[in-house]
Amino acid sequence: MNKNILIVDDSSYFRTALGDILCSIGVSSVSEASSGSEMLTMLQQLDVDIVFIDIKLPGFSGIEATNIAHQRYPYLKIIGYSSMEDINYINSLIEAGACGFLSKNKNNVDLLKDIVEGKLTHNIFSKGLEINNRKEEEIKITNA
């Protein structure tokens, strides 16, 4: 697939694992950043189609980095992820400009494939997501 992906996470292990999954489903270009500031620098240098960003990052958070990136590159598809399934974090991420949230605790392979193939463009959430012990069907995600 002809998509340029940027993975932003302070865990090199997670960046490598997600990159391997993306390559296994046909993505040919995966770049990595370990912080929000590094991501913003890379966005100036690379032609990126999709960013997968962790909420918790050193320096400023993934939410702050998403907000800045969305203001500079409103066309950019940014999808947050975390092992923390907290509605406040997720809503803040969506309000900052992300088009979805994936839980690190879920198997997202089919969802990732649909994302990179362009089948999903917004309101992207892990299947079976439970936020604060509530199923996704019970949650009304705000979208500012």
C-alpha positions in Angstrom: 0.0 0.0 0.0 1.2 3.4 -0.9 0.7 5.0 2.5 3.4 6.8 4.5 2.9 6.0 8.2 4.5 7.7 11.3 4.4 5.8 14.6 4.9 8.0 17.7 5.6 6.2 20.9 8.3 6.4 23.6 8.6 2.6 23.6 10.9 1.4 20.8 9.5 -2.1 21.4 6.0 -0.9 20.6 7.1 1.2 17.6 8.9 -1.9 16.2 5.9 -4.2 16.9 3.3 -1.9 15.3 5.7 -1.2 12.4 6.0 -5.0 11.8 2.2 -5.4 11.8 1.8 -2.6 9.4 4.4 -4.0 7.0 2.8 -7.4 7.3 -0.5 -5.9 5.9 1.3 -4.3 3.0 2.5 -0.8 4.2 5.8 0.0 2.6 6.8 3.2 4.4 6.9 3.3 8.2 8.8 6.0 10.1 9.2 6.3 13.9 9.3 9.1 16.4 9.8 8.8 20.2 8.2 12.1 21.2 5.7 14.7 20.1 8.4 17.3 19.3 10.2 14.7 17.2 7.0 13.9 15.4 6.4 17.6 14.6 9.9 17.9 13.1 9.4 14.8 11.0 6.1 16.1 9.7 8.0 19.0 8.3 10.4 16.7 6.5 8.3 13.8 5.4 5.1 13.3 3.4 3.0 11.5 6.0 -0.5 10.2 5.4 -1.3 8.6 8.8 0.1 9.1 12.3 -0.4 6.6 15.1 0.3 8.5 18.4 0.5 7.3 22.0 -1.3 9.6 24.5 1.5 9.5 27.1 4.8 10.8 25.7 7.8 12.6 27.2 7.7 16.3 27.0 4.3 17.3 25.8 1.5 14.7 25.5 0.2 13.0 22.5 -2.9 15.1 22.9 -0.9 18.4 22.7 1.1 17.1 19.8 -2.1 16.0 18.0 -3.5 19.5 18.5 -0.4 21.2 17.0 -0.2 18.8 14.1 -3.9 19.1 13.3 -3.6 22.9 13.2 -0.6 22.7 10.9 -1.8 19.8 8.7 -5.6 19.6 8.9 -5.7 16.9 6.2 -3.5 14.5 8.2 -5.2 11.4 9.7 -4.1 11.1 13.3 -5.1 8.1 15.4 -4.3 8.0 19.0 -3.7 4.8 21.0 -2.9 3.9 24.6 -3.4 1.1 27.1 -5.3 3.7 29.2 -9.0 3.5 28.2 -10.1 6.7 29.8 -13.0 8.6 28.3 -11.5 12.0 29.3 -8.2 11.2 27.5 -10.0 9.9 24.5 -12.4 12.9 24.2 -9.4 15.3 24.6 -7.6 13.5 21.8 -10.7 13.7 19.5 -11.2 17.4 20.4 -7.5 18.0 19.5 -8.1 16.6 16.0 -7.6 12.9 16.1 -10.0 10.8 14.0 -10.0 7.8 16.4 -8.5 5.8 19.2 -7.1 2.3 19.3 -6.5 0.4 22.6 -3.1 -1.3 23.0 -5.0 -3.9 24.9 -7.0 -5.0 21.8 -6.2 -6.9 18.6 -6.4 -4.2 16.0 -5.0 -5.9 12.9 -8.2 -5.9 10.8 -8.9 -2.4 11.9 -5.3 -1.3 10.9 -5.8 -2.8 7.5 -9.0 -1.0 6.9 -7.4 2.3 8.1 -4.4 2.0 5.7 -6.6 0.9 2.8 -8.7 4.1 3.3 -11.9 2.2 4.2 -12.1 4.1 7.6 -11.5 7.8 7.8 -13.1 9.0 11.1 -14.7 7.7 14.2 -12.2 4.9 14.3 -12.2 2.9 17.6 -11.0 -0.5 18.7 -13.7 -3.1 18.5 -15.0 -4.1 21.9 -13.4 -1.1 23.5 -14.4 -0.7 27.1 -13.8 2.8 28.6 -14.0 3.1 32.3 -15.7 -0.3 32.3 -18.4 0.8 29.9 -18.8 -0.9 26.5 -18.2 1.2 23.4 -22.0 1.1 22.6 -22.7 3.0 25.8 -20.2 5.7 25.2 -21.0 8.9 23.4 -17.7 10.2 22.1 -17.8 14.0 21.6 -16.4 15.3 18.3 -15.7 19.0 18.4 
